Structures are given as structure tokens and as C-alpha cells.
Amino acid sequence: MTLKGQVRYRDLEGGVWVLETEDGQTYQLAGGDRKLKQDGRNVEVDGDTDSGAVTAQMVGPVFTVRTYRFV
């Protein structure tokens, strides 16, 4: 699955990195490296969702990043 959007940091329960997609969906990011985790960067990410995962932040489905590129 490929998604495009903006990386955002949310200060919830110790902090969490999310992807806000162009269509308004929010995914909690898992994986990727620290280069990806820069607030405000526009990216295209490829990976898989784990909609059954439960996290402390509960900001949206967990998206495990395989690859990414800045756009």
C-alpha cells in the first residue's frame, strides 16, 4: 500500500509520529528511520497497515513503513 501525506509529531502519551494523508486520514507510523520522522515533511510511504494493533496513543491504524521518499 502506498500513501502520500505529511509527517507530523503529536505530543500524546510520550509522543507519536503520524502520517496525515492528502484525503484526511491519520496513520500512526511504525518503522522508518529518524530521517523520515521530521515534522512537516511531505512524503510518499510504502508499507502495510495493521488495523488490529492497539497502541497507547490510538491516533489511527498503525502503518508499518517499508520504504519512503520525500516529495
C-alpha positions in Angstrom: 0.0 0.0 0.0 1.3 3.5 -0.9 0.3 6.6 0.9 1.1 10.3 0.4 0.9 12.9 3.1 2.7 15.0 5.7 4.6 13.6 8.7 3.5 15.1 12.0 4.6 14.8 15.6 1.9 14.6 18.2 2.7 15.1 21.9 0.4 12.3 23.2 1.3 9.7 25.8 5.1 10.2 25.3 4.9 11.3 21.7 3.9 9.7 18.4 4.8 10.2 14.8 1.8 10.1 12.4 1.2 10.5 8.7 -1.7 12.8 7.8 -2.7 11.8 4.2 -4.0 14.0 1.5 -7.5 12.7 2.0 -7.6 13.5 5.7 -6.8 10.1 7.2 -4.3 9.7 10.0 -1.9 6.7 10.4 0.5 6.0 13.3 3.9 5.5 11.8 5.9 2.4 12.7 9.3 1.7 11.2 11.2 4.1 9.0 14.3 5.9 10.4 14.9 9.3 12.0 15.2 11.0 8.6 11.6 10.1 8.0 10.5 11.5 11.3 10.7 15.2 10.6 7.6 17.3 11.4 6.1 18.8 8.4 7.9 16.8 5.7 5.8 15.7 2.7 6.4 12.0 1.9 5.3 9.0 0.0 5.5 5.8 2.0 5.1 2.2 1.0 4.1 -0.4 3.6 1.2 -2.2 5.3 -1.5 -1.3 7.8 -2.2 -3.2 11.0 -5.7 -2.0 11.8 -5.9 -4.6 14.7 -2.9 -3.2 16.5 -3.6 -1.4 19.8 -1.4 1.5 21.0 -1.3 3.9 23.9 -1.9 6.9 21.5 -4.8 5.5 19.5 -4.4 8.1 16.7 -5.3 5.8 13.8 -4.3 2.5 12.2 -0.6 1.6 12.6 1.2 1.8 9.3 4.5 -0.1 9.1 6.8 1.7 6.7 8.9 -0.4 4.3 10.2 2.4 2.1 9.7 6.1 1.8 10.7 9.1 -0.3 10.3 12.9 0.2 8.1 14.6 -2.3 
